Amino acid sequence: MAEIISLANRVTRIAPSPTLAVNAKAKALKAAGADILNFSVGEPDFDTPEHICAAGKKAIDDGHTRYTAVPGIQELREAVVYRLKEDHGRHYTPEQIQVSCGGKHGLYNIFQALLDQGDEVLIPAPYWVSYPPMVQLAGGVPVAVPLAEQDNFDLDPDILERCATDRTRAIIINNPANPTGSLFSRRALEAIGKMALERGWLVVTDDIYETITYPDEKPPHILDVDARLQDQTVILNGVSKSFAMTGWRIGYSAGPQHIIKAMNKIQSQSTSNPCAPAQYAALAALTGPQGFPAVMKQAFLPRREFFVADLTAIEGVTCVKPNGAFYVFPNFSAYYGKSFNGKKINDSVAMADYFLDEAKVASVPGAAFGADDFVRFSFATSMEVIREGMIRIKKALAALG
């Protein structure tokens, strides 16, 4: 049947989230009986802590099931203010905080509130898959700032300078980063801060993985560079990764009050407010014991060591050891051009498909992150699954000729 009703141009310019698509395909194959090992999904393999779940249940029992204020309940915004001061020494007011339906929704609100048609946003690449589409949906133009594997995916100030134009309106940084797990150096952050102050850019810092870093010392933050940057920076964070609350869908943003106010306008016409019981669960997360991220990190550490060591032991494969998050991002480009049963592997999409079809291992192609030489694997899964996954990956690569 012919499609009578045409779609908006904005829909035709973007694709569905590739990470969610791979995860859905892997789950469907597993449900059909296939022995799939799923390394595609970006969420901790831990249950939400019991005291947080209890708070969510109590909120329902107490009747907190109605609309709340658009930017979130006062108590939760005050808890975010407290955490920012207690953990980082940064001072905000509740009016400078917005609670959203997950971190992704917060980013969407930022770009909708900020960008006009043709405004450019600098995005270090490899990048999280949703940054460019969210910029495009707001009428903006995503501009990739290439990061080099040999530099541990740190940002080169000279390359940043070359990518900036008079249409640049903002830069988004993800520190530590998805998919690489890398951390920007102080030198890189100083360069970003200097250019942002000189040129009036908004800095959007996606700190969603901030509690999952592996160096002993606390990593530098863009707001440590120059105190003036707080007036033109929006912090994006949430409870999804730190407290294994991905499905609760609670994120939050902190920034200049006029920007948060504009974001609230956007949110008031979309979701109205985040889920009420989930807000009370997030309140328990931010005001209760803060040791849970450290528990997860202790579990992630040996998985990271094993995954990186096993990958780099494969001839032709390189892999930067991640300093944060829970992903490895190995470079398989040495195997491009090889074939299996007459089918040539020319790029990361073909490689990820090959791993899924032949090794029954689900991963995400690097092309989705703006880096086609690579494939992303999550190590937010058991060591048993990782060991078996590596056996299958090695076997699959050895079969290419």
C-alpha positions in Angstrom: 0.0 0.0 0.0 1.3 3.4 -0.9 2.2 5.8 1.9 -0.2 8.7 1.5 1.0 10.8 4.4 4.5 12.1 4.0 6.9 12.5 6.9 8.8 15.5 8.1 12.2 16.0 6.6 13.8 16.0 10.0 12.8 12.3 10.4 14.4 11.3 7.1 17.7 12.8 8.2 18.2 10.7 11.3 18.4 7.0 12.1 17.1 5.2 15.2 19.7 4.7 18.0 22.0 2.0 16.7 22.9 0.8 20.2 19.3 0.3 21.1 18.7 -1.4 17.7 21.5 -3.9 18.2 20.3 -4.6 21.7 16.8 -5.2 20.5 18.1 -7.5 17.7 20.2 -9.5 20.2 17.3 -9.9 22.6 15.0 -11.1 19.8 17.6 -13.6 18.6 18.0 -14.9 22.2 14.3 -15.1 22.6 14.2 -17.2 19.5 16.6 -19.7 21.0 20.0 -18.4 19.8 22.9 -18.5 22.2 23.7 -14.8 22.0 26.3 -13.0 24.2 25.2 -9.4 24.4 27.9 -6.8 24.7 25.9 -4.0 23.1 23.9 -2.5 25.9 25.2 0.5 27.9 23.8 -0.2 31.3 25.3 -1.7 34.5 24.6 -5.4 35.1 23.5 -4.7 38.7 20.1 -4.4 40.2 19.0 -1.0 41.6 20.0 -0.9 45.3 17.1 -2.0 47.5 16.8 1.3 49.5 16.2 3.1 46.2 13.6 0.6 45.1 11.9 0.8 48.5 11.7 4.6 48.1 10.1 4.3 44.7 7.5 1.8 46.1 6.9 4.0 49.1 6.3 7.0 46.8 3.5 5.1 45.1 2.0 4.0 48.4 2.2 7.6 49.7 0.2 8.8 46.7 3.1 10.5 44.8 1.5 9.6 41.5 0.4 12.9 40.2 2.0 15.7 38.2 4.9 17.4 39.8 6.6 20.8 39.0 7.9 20.8 35.5 11.6 20.9 36.5 11.2 18.2 39.1 10.2 18.1 42.8 11.9 20.7 45.0 13.5 18.1 47.3 15.2 16.3 44.3 16.6 19.6 42.9 17.9 20.5 46.4 19.5 17.1 46.5 21.3 17.7 43.2 22.5 21.1 44.6 23.8 19.4 47.7 25.6 16.7 45.7 27.3 19.2 43.4 28.5 21.2 46.4 29.4 18.2 48.6 31.2 16.2 45.8 32.7 19.0 43.7 32.5 22.3 45.7 30.2 23.8 43.0 27.4 26.2 44.0 24.0 26.2 42.4 20.5 27.0 43.5 17.4 24.8 42.8 16.3 27.2 40.1 19.5 26.3 38.2 18.5 22.6 38.2 16.2 20.7 35.8 15.2 17.1 36.4 14.4 15.3 33.1 13.3 11.9 31.8 16.8 10.5 31.7 20.1 12.2 30.7 19.3 11.9 27.0 16.1 13.9 27.5 18.1 16.6 29.3 20.5 16.9 26.4 17.6 17.1 24.0 16.2 20.0 26.0 19.5 21.8 26.0 19.8 21.7 22.2 16.2 22.6 21.7 16.6 25.6 23.9 19.9 26.8 22.5 20.1 26.2 18.8 18.8 28.0 15.8 18.9 26.8 12.2 22.5 26.4 11.0 24.1 26.8 14.5 27.2 24.5 14.8 28.0 22.2 17.7 31.5 20.8 18.1 31.4 17.1 19.0 34.7 15.2 19.7 34.7 12.0 17.8 34.4 9.1 18.6 31.1 10.4 20.2 28.0 8.9 21.8 25.7 8.0 19.0 22.8 10.3 20.0 24.7 13.6 20.1 24.6 14.4 16.3 20.9 13.5 15.8 19.9 15.6 18.8 21.7 18.6 17.3 20.1 18.0 13.9 16.6 17.7 15.4 17.1 21.2 16.9 18.1 22.5 13.5 21.8 22.6 14.3 24.8 21.2 12.5 27.0 18.7 14.3 30.7 19.2 13.5 33.0 16.3 14.4 36.3 17.0 16.1 38.5 14.0 15.4 40.3 12.3 18.3 43.3 10.0 17.6 43.7 6.5 19.0 47.5 7.1 19.3 46.7 10.0 21.6 44.5 7.9 23.8 41.5 9.8 22.3 42.6 13.0 24.0 41.6 16.3 22.3 44.2 18.2 20.2 43.8 22.0 20.7 45.0 22.6 17.1 42.4 20.3 15.6 39.7 22.0 17.8 40.8 25.4 16.4 40.5 24.2 12.9 37.0 22.8 13.4 35.6 26.0 15.0 33.9 28.6 12.8 32.0 31.8 13.4 28.8 29.6 13.4 30.0 27.5 16.4 27.5 27.9 19.2 28.5 25.1 21.6 30.8 22.2 22.3 29.8 19.0 24.0 32.3 17.0 26.0 31.7 13.5 27.5 34.2 12.9 30.3 34.8 9.9 30.7 33.6 9.2 27.2 31.3 6.7 25.6 32.5 4.7 23.6 36.2 5.0 24.4 36.2 5.3 28.1 38.9 8.0 27.7 39.4 11.1 29.9 40.4 14.5 28.5 43.7 15.8 29.9 43.8 19.2 31.7 45.6 20.6 28.7 42.6 19.7 26.5 40.1 21.1 28.9 42.1 24.3 29.3 42.0 24.7 25.5 38.3 24.1 25.4 37.7 26.6 28.2 39.9 29.3 26.7 38.2 29.1 23.4 34.7 29.0 25.0 35.4 32.1 27.0 36.9 34.0 24.1 34.1 33.1 21.6 31.1 32.8 23.8 30.4 29.1 23.4 28.1 27.1 25.6 30.0 24.1 27.1 27.8 21.1 27.6 29.6 18.6 29.8 28.0 15.1 29.9 29.2 13.7 33.2 26.9 10.7 33.3 29.9 8.3 33.9 31.7 10.6 36.4 31.5 8.0 39.3 33.1 5.3 37.2 36.7 6.2 36.7 39.7 4.0 37.3 42.8 6.2 37.9 43.5 6.8 41.6 43.5 10.6 41.3 40.3 12.5 40.6 40.2 13.4 36.9 40.1 17.1 35.9 36.8 18.7 35.1 36.1 21.6 32.7 34.8 23.7 35.6 38.1 23.3 37.4 39.8 25.2 34.5 38.4 28.6 35.1 35.6 29.7 37.5 34.1 32.0 34.9 33.1 28.9 32.8 30.2 28.1 35.2 28.3 31.0 33.6 28.4 29.3 30.2 28.4 25.6 31.1 25.6 23.2 31.5 26.3 20.0 33.4 24.4 16.9 32.4 24.2 14.0 34.7 21.8 11.4 36.2 21.3 8.3 38.3 21.2 5.8 35.4 24.9 4.7 35.4 25.9 5.5 39.0 23.0 3.7 40.7 22.0 1.1 38.0 18.8 3.0 37.4 18.7 3.1 33.6 15.0 2.2 33.4 13.9 4.7 36.0 14.7 7.5 33.5 15.9 10.3 35.7 18.6 12.7 34.6 19.4 16.2 35.7 21.0 19.4 34.3 22.7 22.2 36.2 23.5 25.5 34.5 22.9 29.2 34.1 19.3 30.0 35.3 18.2 31.6 32.0 19.2 28.4 30.1 17.5 26.1 32.6 14.4 28.3 32.5 14.4 27.9 28.7 14.8 24.2 29.0 11.8 24.1 31.4 9.7 25.7 28.6 10.7 22.9 26.3 10.0 20.3 28.9 6.6 21.8 29.8 5.5 21.2 26.2 6.8 17.7 25.9 6.8 15.5 29.0 5.5 18.1 31.5 7.5 16.4 34.3 9.6 13.3 34.9 7.9 10.2 36.4 6.9 11.2 40.0 7.7 7.9 41.8 11.0 7.7 39.9 11.9 11.2 41.2 11.5 10.0 44.8 13.7 6.9 44.0 16.3 9.3 42.6 16.0 11.4 45.8 16.9 8.3 47.8 19.8 7.6 45.5 21.4 11.1 45.9 20.7 11.5 49.7 21.4 7.9 50.8 24.6 5.9 50.9 27.0 6.8 48.1 29.2 3.7 48.1 27.3 1.8 45.3 29.4 3.2 42.4 32.6 2.0 44.1 31.1 -1.5 44.4 30.3 -1.6 40.7 33.8 -0.2 39.9 35.5 -3.0 41.8 33.6 -5.5 39.7 34.4 -3.7 36.5 38.1 -3.4 37.1 39.1 -7.1 36.5 36.8 -7.3 33.5 38.5 -4.3 32.0 41.9 -5.8 32.6 41.0 -9.1 31.1 39.2 -7.7 28.1 41.9 -5.3 27.1 44.7 -7.8 27.6 42.9 -10.5 25.6 42.0 -8.1 22.8 45.5 -6.7 22.4 47.0 -10.2 22.4 45.2 -10.7 19.0 47.5 -10.0 16.1 46.5 -6.8 14.4 44.1 -5.6 17.1 44.8 -2.5 19.2 42.7 -1.3 22.1 43.2 1.8 24.3 42.7 0.9 28.0 39.6 2.8 29.2 40.0 5.1 32.2 36.3 5.3 32.8 32.9 4.0 32.0 32.5 0.3 31.1 33.4 -0.1 27.4 36.3 -1.3 25.4 36.7 0.1 21.8 39.1 -2.1 19.9 40.4 -1.3 16.5 39.7 -4.2 14.0 40.6 -2.4 10.8 43.6 -4.7 10.2 40.9 -7.4 9.3 39.0 -5.2 6.9 39.2 -6.6 3.4 39.1 -10.2 4.6 36.2 -12.5 3.8 34.2 -15.4 5.3 32.3 -17.7 2.9 32.7 -15.2 0.1 31.3 -12.3 2.1 33.9 -9.4 2.5 34.3 -7.5 5.8 35.0 -3.9 4.7 33.9 -1.8 7.7 32.7 -1.9 11.3 29.1 -2.5 10.4 30.1 -5.7 8.5 32.4 -6.7 11.3 29.7 -6.3 13.9 27.2 -8.2 11.8 29.8 -10.9 11.3 30.3 -11.2 15.0 26.6 -11.5 15.6 25.8 -13.9 12.8 28.8 -16.2 13.1 30.1 -15.8 16.7 26.7 -15.0 18.3 28.3 -12.0 19.9 26.4 -8.7 19.9 28.5 -5.5 19.7 28.0 -2.0 18.3 29.9 -0.9 15.1 32.2 2.0 15.4 30.6 3.8 12.5 27.7 4.7 14.8 30.2 6.6 17.0 31.9 8.3 14.1 34.9 5.9 14.1 34.6 3.1 11.5 37.9 1.3 12.4 36.4 0.2 15.8 33.7 -1.9 17.4 32.3 -1.2 20.9 31.9 -3.9 23.6 30.4 -3.3 27.0 32.0 -5.1 29.9 29.0 -4.5 32.2 28.5 -8.2 32.1 29.9 -11.2 33.9 33.5 -12.4 33.6 32.1 -15.8 32.5 30.4 -14.1 29.5 33.4 -12.0 28.7 35.7 -15.1 28.6 33.3 -17.0 26.4 32.9 -13.9 24.2 36.6 -13.6 23.7 36.9 -17.2 22.7 34.2 -16.7 20.1 35.7 -13.4 18.8 39.2 -14.9 18.4 37.7 -17.9 16.6 35.7 -15.6 14.3 38.7 -13.5 13.4 40.8 -16.6 12.8 38.2 -17.8 10.3 38.6 -14.7 8.1 40.7 -15.2 5.0 
